[in-house]
Every structure is written in structure tokens, then in C-alpha cells.
Amino acid sequence: MGHGQAAIFDLGRQNKYACKFPGDQCESNPGPYLQPQAVYHQTSWFVTYTNLQVARTPLFSRQKEQKQQEKERDTKEMSSHSSIQEACFNVCCSSPFSSHSMTQEQEEEELEFSVIAPGGSFLTRDIKFTSQESLPPLRTSFYDLITAFPDYLQTNQADHIRSTEYQNLSCSSRHVLLSHTSQQQPLFSYSQFRQLSGLNNSLFTLSCTQASSGEEMLSLAREESQFQTRMRKRIMSFMNLEESEYDMILTQDRSSAFKTVAELYCFRTNPNLLTVYNYEDEAVEGMIRISEKKGVKPKSAEFSWPSTELVSEKLKRTILRSKRRRDKRGLFVFPLQSLVTGASYSYSWMSLAQENQWHVLLDTSALGSKDMDTLGLSLFRPDFLICSFTEVLGHDDDLTGFGCLFVKKSSSQALSEASEGITDPANLTVVKAEQSWITKNDETTLEDHNKASTSATEIEEDDKAIIEFRGLDHADSLGLILITRRLKSLTLWLVRALTCLKHPGSHQTETPLVKICGPRKRPDRGASVSFNVFDWQGEKVDPLMVERLAEREKVGLRCAYLQKIGSVRNKKRRDGQSMSLRVSVVSVRLGFMTNFDDVFRVWGFVSRFLDADFVEKEKWRKKALETKKTNKQMTGVIV
């Protein structure tokens, strides 16, 4: 498409898009080099492309004024029924689809539409897609995204970084950058890693050293190589933590960090463990098992269904209970956000726990790349903090990764468990990091390195070679506001797109294909979405089958299990037992390098379940494989 050419979209009353791109034959994602500026005027879209810049033409000004006049006139005429307002990230606007009589379920559904900017989006309450073939194409859907969320256009810097530094995430790799597993921030970019290591080696190596106490672990952690010192300084700067306030201990992974705290925390004087997780987490379960061996009776927060919100009153009573016995406080494990459902929790829970003499462990696994820059985390400094990092984002090989345990220096006495109280000494392992790409004799000059790589810069400072941690630099360059804006737009568009999928039927109301599990209101949702898929008879499709089919298509959907879920009926129980309702769901996680193509492919994959034969064929295939495996085993026994 040439500079200044426009693509015109006619929006009919049936929400059908007719589009034509003059001289443009590209069928892939618009990408970072073609950024549209879309202006809605009566029944047409005018989209102008320029290289990484949004063109503002005189037509834009006239149409904007005309649109504002029409909007004011329509608002006066419809003031008795509804108000049409622009969407904002603070959710201060009412829904343009509000009515006088709605059920509670309808009110919750309206909240999803209140964040959609009016003016041409097909994501309306009445739209439905009953087959994969009925879905609009990628480009039409992209223009719908920027119609509903115009601020998404301001995040094209992320697209540019992805195309130039993370080529392994391109469409040619055909792998969607989505996962419900722990959020791991990359230290290096793929381009940097490829040029330094040649895809054969890790950029650094990890070695393990055994410790016998918390004091020894902290002492070993402070014995750093030059590379580890630089890495620690860069990570703490990225996490917005002061070096004078926290010590950093490298562990083998996130689970190891949780086990370390569980082994060293002095549960003898602080015999309480309170966790706030609405999903089953292997790392947290490991901590709970260790505490139980020490005689602790762990407690957990409870959550409502299907919003998965905290049952606040019970959690508050549990936290305040320790105030009566000042010497019987404990460990409060808090994630701020659910990694599976995206439900967010208030910072005030950390403050309440600290005021009541709890030690607070903050799990940052579900937080976005720059969420540590928020004001709340700068005010409420936890006693312990756990995060994890990986070498390169989205690489198929098993590259080096590690966990980080940050210990507040003023709270280090809490990790004073005696040696006889350690359940497994192997859990007390300190990891050391050494740079592995340095040339022979560990001497690399700037000239030698430039011959090997022009991507990763290295300079001489006090006779020490310094390498860029470009993965962290990219997140810093994007910043908290841009990353949050981008993830909010993609997440909310995906939620609405999934709920528009309906099974065809002769009845007035079609059976929904997808039911969202988690918060529906905009400020309460993070960059994770959990849902379940249902067939045309209303029967739930096994999330494990959905995961297996998604893996075959290289789409990052995963099966997860929600826990501690209560219901209205269960709230009346007075036997004191904790709720143990367990629900399997399909979960998807968006990251700071996720783009619209990733989200669109997820939508397209889920829409395949509208075909009744899609699931049946998989069931028959699974049954055939199991029969073949059984016959093979029987044949082996006979032989």
C-alpha cells in the first residue's frame, strides 16, 4: 500500500464488513510498519497508513467536529434511555447499552460492553458468530480492536521491538506467545542471544551450592562474581528494589524459592501460614507440604464463583485473629493477582497483614513486566519477594532460567529455623551465575566482541566487560503505562470476542460456546483469562482435551484448576471447614510481547469447537490411540 492510500470500510446495518485494499496484497498481520489511523464518519472508515507514524489529515479535523456535533445531538435525544460516552481506563463511564430493567447476570454482562468505545465495533451485545467461517478476517478484526480501544495504536513501539528483536515470535514460527504458567521476564532478546551464542549454548551457566541455614544462604548469596553482581544490580533496578534494603538469593526456579522460605521460616514462634491463591500452584503446594511437616495448619482465603473474587470478610477475620496473640503471628503469602483468572487484589491486604504483625511474602509471578513500578508496591515493602527470570522469551529449547528470592534485611531474622527443623537439606541450595559467552582466558575487548556481535553492546569499565540485559531494557523502554494499556486492550477484546461465539440453534437464545471464569469488570482484570468450552448440548468440554488440541495447533492454552471456590449455598455452613470446590478451566496468559495476531489465533482456534464433529473426531482419535497402545502391550506380553 502506498503512502497516503486509504482502505475504506462500509459498515452495514447487519455488522458486515466489506473491505478493499488498493494495491495491497499482504495477507499477514499489519505489523509495526503499517499503523492505521481510523476515523469513523457516518457509515465509513477512512484508514491512512504511514511508516510508523499516524497521519492526521484536514479531513480528520472536519470529521471529528462533525462527529462531535452528531454525538451531542444524539445524546440529547437519547438521554432518557442511555448515554453514549467514550471509554476510559478508569471506568468512569456508564454503559452505552444500559437499560432500566436488568437481571444481575445482565448487569455483569453490560460491564463488559461499557469499556467498548461506541462507533462501529462489531463487539456489541447482539452480535454472534456461529461457525469458524463466520469470523471476520484478521485485518477487519484488527480495525475493530482499534475502534473499541483507540489507545492501542499508541503501543506500536512494542510491535517494532518484537519484529526486530524477537524474530522467533513471528508468524513464521506459528507459535502463540501465551501461557498460564509463571510469568518469566526474559533477560536477553532473541536477536542478542542468537548472535552471542549461535543458538547452541546458554549465555550464562548456573552452579549450585548447598547451605545449612538461612545465615549461611545469605552469606553465600553475597559472594558474587562480577557477572552476578551486574545481573543483581540490573534485576533489582528492574524490580524497583533498593540494594540497601534487600538481599537477593538466586534459586534453581520459582518452586525452589518457595521451598527455601518454607524450610527457613521460623514456624515454631510464628505458627501460621495464610495463602491467597484461587488456583492450584505447584510452588505454593510445596511450601504448604513443608509447613505441614512442621506441625503448621495452613489456612487459605476463599473465593466466590464465577467471579473468583475474594471473600473479604473471612480473610479479614483470619488476618486480625493474630492480633489477639501477638507472639503467634505467621507468614502471609500474597500474589496481588491471579495467574489463571486475572483477578486483582488490593494492596491494602498487605498493609493490613503488616499492621497485624504478619510477615508478608509477595509473589510477583502474575504481575506485568513493569507492575513493580506502581505506587502501591513502593509504599508497602514486603518482607520477602519471589520472582523468576528466563534467558530468552518464547524459545523452544530448554534454556537457563532461575528464581529470585529477595529478603528484606530487617526481616532476615525470620529465616532462622534451626538445623533440626529442616525437613530436606536439599531445599537449601544457593545458585551461582557465571557468564559463559566470554572468549578464551575470560578476556574480551570491545573490538573482539564487535566482531562476534553488533547487537549486544559491551564496553570497558574498570577492566570489567559489561553486557546489556536487553530483555529488561525493552520492558523499561515501553514502561508501565504503555504495557498496561496494550494488555488491557488485548485482554478485554479477547474476552468479548470469546463471548460472541454461539452454537447455532432454532431457539431464540443460542447456547454460548464459552463461559468466562473470573472478573468481568475492567479494573478487576489482569492479563489472564480463564474460561470453559461447552458443546451444543451444554456439556462442558474437558479442558485437558482443549489443551491437547491447542498444543497440536501450537496455541498456548493450558488446563488449570481453580480451588477454594465457594457458592451461595456453601456460605451457610458453620462447621468451620474450608471450601474445597475444585474447578478445571482453560487458561491463557498475555505477556508484554503479545500482539493482536496471537489473540486472534486463540479466538480462531476456540471457534473450531462450534463444529460438533471437531470434538467427536478427537474423542475417536484418542480412543483409537489407546486401543492401539493396549493391543501393542498385549502383543508384547504374548511374545
C-alpha positions in Angstrom: 0.0 0.0 0.0 1.5 3.3 -1.0 2.0 6.3 1.3 -1.3 8.1 1.9 -3.5 5.5 0.3 -6.7 4.6 2.2 -8.7 1.5 2.9 -12.4 2.1 3.1 -14.7 0.0 5.2 -18.5 0.3 4.8 -20.4 -0.7 7.9 -23.8 -2.1 7.1 -26.7 -2.5 9.5 -26.0 -6.2 9.7 -22.5 -5.6 11.1 -20.9 -6.9 7.9 -17.6 -5.5 6.7 -16.8 -5.1 3.0 -13.2 -4.1 2.6 -10.8 -3.5 -0.2 -7.1 -2.5 0.0 -5.9 -0.7 -3.2 -2.7 -2.2 -4.4 -2.1 -4.2 -1.2 -1.7 -7.9 -1.4 -0.2 -8.6 2.1 -2.3 -11.1 4.0 -0.4 -11.2 7.2 -0.8 -9.1 10.3 -0.5 -5.4 9.6 2.6 -5.4 11.8 4.6 -2.5 13.2 5.3 -0.8 9.8 1.7 -0.2 8.8 -0.1 1.6 11.6 -3.6 2.8 10.8 -5.4 6.0 11.8 -9.0 5.2 11.7 -11.8 7.9 11.7 -15.4 7.0 11.9 -17.7 9.2 9.8 -21.3 8.2 9.3 -21.1 4.8 7.7 -17.5 4.6 6.5 -14.0 4.1 7.9 -11.1 6.0 6.4 -7.8 4.5 7.3 -4.5 6.1 6.4 -1.1 4.4 6.6 2.3 5.8 7.1 5.6 4.3 8.2 5.3 4.0 12.0 3.5 7.4 12.1 -0.2 8.2 12.2 -1.2 10.8 9.7 -3.6 13.5 10.7 -5.3 15.0 7.6 -7.6 18.0 7.4 -10.4 15.5 6.7 -9.8 14.1 10.2 -10.4 17.5 11.9 -13.7 18.1 9.9 -14.9 14.6 10.6 -14.0 14.8 14.2 -16.0 18.1 14.6 -18.9 16.7 12.7 -18.9 13.5 14.7 -18.9 15.5 18.0 -21.9 17.6 16.8 -23.8 14.4 15.9 -22.9 12.8 19.2 -24.1 15.8 21.2 -27.4 15.8 19.3 -27.9 12.1 19.7 -27.1 12.3 23.4 -29.8 14.8 24.0 -32.4 12.7 22.1 -31.5 9.5 24.0 -30.8 11.0 27.4 -33.9 9.3 28.9 -32.7 5.9 28.0 -28.9 5.7 27.7 -25.8 7.8 27.5 -23.1 7.4 24.9 -19.7 8.1 26.4 -16.1 7.4 25.4 -14.4 4.6 27.2 -11.6 5.3 29.7 -9.2 3.2 31.6 -10.6 4.5 35.0 -14.1 3.0 34.2 -15.8 6.3 35.0 -18.2 5.9 32.1 -21.6 4.3 32.1 -22.5 1.6 29.6 -23.9 2.7 26.3 -26.3 -0.3 26.4 -27.8 0.4 29.9 -31.5 -0.2 30.4 -34.0 0.3 33.2 -34.7 -3.3 34.0 -31.9 -5.9 34.0 -31.1 -9.0 35.9 -27.9 -9.3 37.9 -26.4 -11.5 35.2 -27.3 -9.0 32.6 -25.8 -6.2 34.6 -22.5 -8.1 34.9 -22.6 -8.7 31.1 -23.2 -5.0 30.5 -20.0 -4.1 32.3 -18.1 -5.9 29.5 -19.6 -3.5 26.9 -19.2 -0.4 28.9 -15.4 -0.3 28.1 -16.1 -0.6 24.3 -15.9 2.8 22.6 -19.1 3.4 20.5 -18.9 3.9 16.8 -18.8 0.8 14.6 -17.3 -2.1 16.7 -18.8 -5.5 15.9 -18.4 -6.4 19.6 -21.9 -5.5 20.5 -24.2 -7.4 22.8 -26.3 -8.7 19.9 -23.6 -9.9 17.6 -22.9 -13.6 17.4 -20.7 -16.0 15.4 -22.0 -19.5 14.9 -19.1 -21.0 12.9 -15.4 -20.5 12.3 -16.2 -19.4 8.7 -18.4 -16.6 10.0 -15.5 -14.9 11.8 -14.2 -11.7 10.3 -10.7 -11.8 8.8 -7.6 -10.7 10.7 -7.5 -7.2 9.3 -11.1 -6.5 9.9 -10.8 -7.7 13.5 -7.7 -5.5 14.0 -9.6 -2.4 12.9 -12.4 -3.4 15.3 -9.8 -3.5 18.1 -8.6 0.0 17.4 -12.2 1.1 17.1 -13.0 -0.2 20.6 -9.6 0.7 22.0 -8.1 3.6 20.1 -5.2 3.9 22.5 -3.8 0.6 21.3 -2.3 2.5 18.3 0.0 4.2 20.7 1.7 0.9 21.6 3.3 0.3 18.2 6.7 0.5 19.8 6.1 -3.0 21.2 5.4 -4.3 17.7 8.6 -2.8 16.4 10.7 -4.3 19.2 9.0 -7.7 18.6 9.8 -7.7 14.9 13.4 -6.6 15.3 14.5 -8.3 18.5 12.2 -11.3 18.9 12.0 -12.8 15.4 11.2 -16.3 16.9 7.8 -14.9 17.8 6.9 -14.0 14.2 4.1 -15.6 12.3 6.5 -18.0 10.6 7.2 -19.7 13.9 3.5 -20.3 14.2 3.6 -20.4 18.0 1.3 -18.2 20.0 3.1 -16.3 22.8 0.6 -17.2 25.5 0.8 -19.4 28.6 -0.8 -19.7 32.0 2.5 -20.8 33.7 4.6 -18.5 35.8 5.4 -15.2 34.2 9.1 -15.2 33.5 10.7 -11.9 32.3 13.5 -12.5 29.7 16.9 -11.1 30.5 18.0 -11.1 26.8 16.4 -10.6 23.4 16.3 -13.5 20.9 18.4 -11.5 18.4 21.0 -10.8 21.1 21.1 -14.4 22.2 21.4 -15.8 18.7 24.3 -13.6 17.8 26.2 -14.3 21.0 25.6 -18.0 21.5 24.9 -19.2 18.0 21.7 -20.9 19.4 23.9 -23.7 20.8 24.9 -22.5 24.3 23.4 -20.6 27.2 24.7 -17.1 27.8 25.4 -18.0 31.4 25.8 -21.1 33.5 24.4 -21.9 36.9 26.0 -23.9 39.6 24.5 -24.9 43.0 26.0 -24.7 46.4 24.5 -26.4 49.5 23.7 -24.4 52.6 22.7 -25.4 56.1 21.0 -22.3 57.5 19.5 -19.0 56.5 22.5 -17.1 57.7 24.8 -19.3 55.5 22.5 -18.9 52.5 22.6 -15.1 52.8 26.4 -15.2 53.2 26.8 -17.4 50.1 24.5 -15.1 48.1 26.7 -12.1 48.9 29.7 -13.9 47.4 29.2 -12.9 43.8 31.2 -13.0 40.6 31.5 -9.8 38.5 28.7 -11.0 36.2 26.4 -12.0 39.0 26.9 -8.6 40.7 26.0 -6.8 37.4 23.0 -9.1 37.0 21.8 -8.5 40.6 22.1 -4.7 40.2 20.2 -4.8 36.9 17.4 -7.1 38.3 16.9 -5.0 41.4 16.7 -1.9 39.4 14.2 -3.5 37.1 12.2 -4.7 40.2 12.3 -1.2 41.7 14.0 -2.6 44.9 16.8 -0.8 46.9 20.1 -2.7 47.2 20.5 -1.3 50.7 17.1 -2.7 51.7 17.0 -6.2 50.2 19.4 -9.2 49.7 18.9 -11.3 46.6 19.3 -15.1 46.7 19.3 -17.0 43.3 17.5 -20.3 43.3 17.0 -23.0 40.8 13.5 -21.9 39.9 10.4 -20.3 41.5 9.4 -23.5 43.3 12.8 -23.7 44.9 12.4 -20.1 46.3 9.1 -21.1 48.0 10.7 -24.2 49.5 13.6 -22.2 50.8 11.3 -19.8 52.7 9.2 -22.7 54.0 12.3 -24.5 55.3 13.9 -21.5 56.9 10.9 -19.6 58.2 10.6 -19.9 62.0 7.1 -21.5 62.2 7.9 -22.5 65.8 7.3 -18.9 67.0 5.1 -17.9 64.2 2.9 -21.0 63.5 0.6 -19.6 60.9 0.6 -19.8 57.1 -2.1 -17.9 55.1 -2.2 -18.1 51.3 -4.3 -16.2 48.8 -4.5 -18.4 45.6 -7.7 -19.2 43.7 -5.8 -21.8 41.6 -3.6 -24.8 42.3 0.1 -23.7 42.2 2.8 -26.3 42.4 5.3 -24.0 44.1 2.8 -22.9 46.8 1.7 -26.5 47.3 5.3 -27.4 48.0 5.5 -24.7 50.7 2.3 -26.0 52.3 3.6 -29.6 52.4 6.8 -28.5 54.2 4.8 -26.4 56.7 2.5 -29.3 57.5 5.5 -31.4 58.3 6.5 -28.8 60.8 3.1 -29.0 62.5 1.5 -25.9 60.9 -2.2 -26.0 59.9 -2.2 -23.8 56.7 -5.2 -21.6 56.0 -6.3 -20.2 52.7 -8.5 -17.4 51.5 -11.8 -18.3 49.9 -13.3 -17.1 46.6 -16.7 -16.6 45.1 -18.0 -18.1 41.9 -17.9 -17.4 39.0 -16.1 -14.0 39.6 -13.4 -15.7 41.7 -13.3 -12.6 43.9 -12.0 -12.8 47.4 -14.4 -13.5 50.3 -13.1 -10.4 52.0 -14.8 -10.8 55.4 -13.3 -14.2 56.1 -9.8 -13.2 55.0 -10.0 -10.1 57.2 -11.0 -12.1 60.3 -8.2 -14.6 59.7 -5.6 -11.8 59.5 -6.9 -9.9 62.5 -7.0 -13.1 64.6 -3.3 -13.0 65.2 -3.6 -9.6 66.9 -5.0 -11.3 70.0 -1.9 -13.4 70.3 1.0 -11.1 69.4 3.6 -13.8 69.6 1.6 -16.1 67.3 1.8 -14.3 64.0 2.9 -16.0 60.8 3.6 -15.8 57.1 1.1 -14.2 54.7 1.7 -15.3 51.0 0.1 -12.8 48.7 0.1 -12.7 44.8 -1.7 -9.4 44.1 -3.2 -11.0 41.1 -4.4 -14.5 40.0 -2.2 -16.0 37.4 -5.1 -18.0 36.0 -8.2 -15.8 36.2 -6.6 -12.4 36.2 -8.5 -11.4 39.4 -6.7 -8.5 41.1 -6.4 -7.9 44.8 -6.0 -4.7 46.7 -2.6 -3.6 48.1 -4.4 -2.9 51.4 -4.3 -6.6 52.3 -0.5 -6.3 52.6 -0.9 -3.3 54.7 -3.5 -5.0 57.0 -1.2 -8.0 57.4 1.8 -5.9 58.2 -0.1 -3.9 60.8 -1.1 -7.1 62.5 2.5 -8.4 62.7 2.4 -10.8 59.8 5.4 -11.4 57.6 4.4 -10.7 54.0 5.7 -12.8 51.1 4.8 -11.2 47.8 4.6 -13.4 44.7 5.1 -11.4 41.6 4.6 -14.3 39.1 1.3 -12.9 37.8 2.3 -9.2 37.7 3.1 -7.5 34.4 6.6 -6.7 33.4 6.6 -3.2 34.9 3.9 -3.5 37.6 6.7 -3.2 40.3 6.8 0.5 39.3 3.3 1.1 40.8 2.9 3.4 43.8 1.4 0.7 45.9 4.5 -1.5 45.8 6.7 1.4 46.6 4.7 2.1 49.7 4.2 -1.4 51.0 7.6 -3.2 51.1 7.1 -6.9 51.7 9.4 -8.9 53.9 10.0 -11.4 51.2 9.6 -11.3 47.4 9.7 -14.0 44.8 10.1 -13.7 41.0 11.6 -15.7 38.2 13.6 -14.9 35.0 14.5 -16.8 31.8 17.2 -16.2 29.2 15.1 -15.6 26.1 11.3 -15.2 25.6 9.5 -17.9 23.6 12.4 -20.1 22.7 11.6 -23.7 22.2 14.8 -25.0 23.7 15.2 -25.6 27.5 17.3 -22.5 28.2 18.6 -21.4 31.5 16.2 -19.9 34.0 16.2 -19.2 37.7 14.2 -17.9 40.6 14.9 -14.9 42.8 14.2 -14.7 46.5 14.5 -11.1 47.9 14.9 -10.9 51.7 14.3 -7.7 53.5 17.4 -7.1 55.6 15.4 -6.0 58.6 13.3 -9.3 58.3 16.2 -11.7 57.8 15.8 -12.9 61.5 12.6 -14.6 60.5 14.6 -17.1 58.4 16.2 -18.6 61.5 15.0 -22.1 61.6 17.3 -24.5 63.5 19.0 -27.3 61.5 16.9 -29.9 63.3 13.8 -28.2 61.9 14.9 -28.6 58.3 12.8 -31.3 56.6 15.0 -31.6 53.5 18.5 -30.1 53.4 18.4 -30.3 49.5 15.9 -27.4 49.6 18.6 -25.1 50.9 20.5 -24.5 47.6 22.1 -21.3 46.5 22.7 -20.8 42.8 25.7 -19.0 41.3 25.7 -17.5 37.8 28.7 -17.2 35.6 28.9 -15.7 32.1 29.5 -18.3 29.5 29.9 -16.5 26.2 33.2 -14.8 27.1 36.1 -15.7 24.9 39.2 -17.6 25.9 41.0 -16.6 29.1 37.9 -14.6 30.1 39.4 -11.6 28.3 37.1 -9.9 25.8 37.8 -6.5 24.4 35.3 -4.2 22.7 36.9 -4.8 19.3 36.8 -8.6 19.7 33.2 -8.6 20.8 32.1 -6.4 17.9 33.4 -8.9 15.5 31.2 -11.6 17.1 28.1 -9.4 17.6 27.0 -6.0 16.7 23.7 -6.4 18.5 24.7 -6.7 22.1 26.9 -3.9 23.2 29.8 -4.3 25.6 32.0 -1.6 27.0 35.1 -1.5 29.1 34.6 -0.1 32.6 37.2 -0.6 35.4 38.6 -3.6 33.4 35.2 -5.3 33.5 33.2 -6.4 30.5 29.5 -5.3 30.7 26.8 -6.9 28.7 23.3 -5.4 28.1 20.3 -7.2 29.6 18.3 -6.2 26.6 15.1 -8.1 27.6 14.9 -6.0 30.7 15.8 -2.8 28.7 12.9 -3.4 26.3 10.3 -3.6 29.2 11.8 -0.5 30.7 11.6 1.4 27.4 8.0 0.5 27.0 7.1 1.5 30.5 4.2 0.7 32.8 1.6 2.8 31.1 2.2 1.5 27.6 2.4 -2.1 28.6 -0.8 -1.8 30.8 -2.7 -0.1 28.0 -1.7 -2.7 25.5 -2.5 -5.7 27.7 -5.9 -4.2 28.8 -6.9 -3.7 25.1 -5.9 -7.2 24.0 -7.4 -8.9 27.1 -10.7 -7.2 27.0 -11.1 -7.6 23.2 -10.4 -11.3 23.6 -13.0 -11.7 26.4 -15.7 -10.0 24.3 -14.7 -11.9 21.2 -15.0 -15.3 23.0 -18.4 -14.5 24.4 -19.7 -13.7 20.9 -19.2 -17.3 19.9 -22.6 -19.1 20.0 -23.8 -22.5 19.0 -26.4 -22.3 16.1 -29.9 -23.3 17.1 -33.5 -22.9 16.4 -34.3 -21.4 19.7 -34.4 -17.6 20.4 -31.3 -17.7 22.5 -28.3 -19.7 21.3 -26.1 -21.8 23.6 -22.9 -20.0 24.4 -19.7 -21.8 23.4 -17.6 -20.1 26.1 -18.3 -19.1 29.6 -15.7 -16.8 31.3 -14.5 -17.7 34.8 -13.2 -14.6 36.5 -13.8 -10.9 36.9 -15.9 -9.1 34.3 -15.3 -5.5 35.4 -12.4 -3.7 33.8 -10.4 -2.6 36.8 -10.5 -6.1 38.3 -9.0 -8.0 35.4 -5.3 -8.6 34.7 -3.7 -10.1 31.6 -5.0 -13.6 32.2 -8.3 -15.1 31.0 -9.8 -18.4 32.2 -12.9 -20.0 30.6 -14.6 -23.2 29.8 -15.8 -24.5 26.4 -19.3 -26.1 26.1 -20.7 -28.2 23.3 -24.1 -27.6 21.6 -25.8 -29.7 24.3 -24.4 -27.5 27.0 -21.9 -30.2 28.2 -18.5 -29.0 29.3 -15.6 -30.0 27.1 -12.7 -31.4 29.1 -10.1 -28.6 29.5 -7.4 -31.3 29.1 -8.7 -32.1 25.7 -8.7 -28.4 24.8 -5.1 -28.1 25.9 -4.1 -31.2 23.9 -5.8 -29.9 20.7 -4.3 -26.4 21.3 -0.8 -27.8 21.7 -1.2 -29.6 18.4 -2.0 -26.2 16.8 0.8 -24.5 18.7 -1.6 -22.3 20.6 -0.7 -21.7 24.3 -3.9 -22.7 26.0 -3.4 -24.7 29.2 -5.6 -26.6 31.7 -5.6 -25.2 35.2 -7.6 -25.9 38.3 -9.3 -23.3 40.5 -9.5 -24.1 44.2 -11.1 -22.8 47.4 -14.2 -21.8 45.5 -17.4 -21.3 47.5 -21.0 -20.8 46.5 -24.0 -19.1 47.9 -25.3 -22.4 49.3 -22.0 -23.2 50.9 -21.7 -19.9 52.7 -24.4 -21.0 55.2 -22.2 -23.9 56.5 -21.0 -23.4 60.1 -18.8 -26.5 60.6 -15.7 -24.4 60.2 -14.4 -26.4 57.3 -12.7 -24.7 54.4 -14.3 -24.9 51.0 -12.7 -27.4 48.7 -14.6 -27.0 45.4 -12.2 -27.7 42.5 -13.0 -26.5 39.0 -11.0 -27.2 35.9 -10.7 -24.4 33.4 -8.9 -23.4 30.2 -6.4 -20.5 30.9 -4.5 -18.1 28.7 -1.9 -15.6 29.7 -0.8 -12.5 27.8 2.7 -11.0 28.1 4.4 -7.7 27.2 5.3 -9.0 23.7 1.9 -10.4 22.9 0.3 -8.9 19.8 -3.1 -8.9 18.2 -2.2 -11.8 15.8 -1.6 -14.0 18.9 -5.0 -13.1 20.4 -6.8 -13.5 17.0 -5.4 -17.0 16.6 -6.6 -18.0 20.0 -10.1 -16.8 19.0 -10.0 -18.7 15.8 -8.9 -21.9 17.5 -11.6 -21.7 20.1 -14.2 -21.1 17.4 -13.4 -24.5 15.9 -15.4 -26.1 18.8 -18.5 -24.7 17.2 -18.2 -27.7 14.9 -19.8 -30.6 16.7 -17.6 -33.1 14.8 -14.4 -31.4 15.9 -14.6 -32.8 19.5 -16.0 -36.1 18.4 -13.2 -36.7 16.0 -10.7 -36.1 18.8 -12.5 -38.5 21.1 -12.4 -41.2 18.5 -8.7 -40.5 17.8 -7.9 -40.7 21.5 -9.8 -43.9 21.8 -8.1 -45.4 18.7 -4.6 -44.5 20.1 -5.5 -46.1 23.5 -6.7 -49.2 21.8 -3.6 -49.4 19.7 -1.4 -48.9 22.8 -3.3 -51.7 24.7 -3.0 -54.1 21.7 0.7 -53.4 21.5 1.2 -54.1 25.2 -0.9 -57.4 24.9 1.2 -58.5 21.9 4.4 -57.8 23.9 3.1 -60.0 26.8 2.2 -62.9 24.5 5.6 -62.8 22.8 
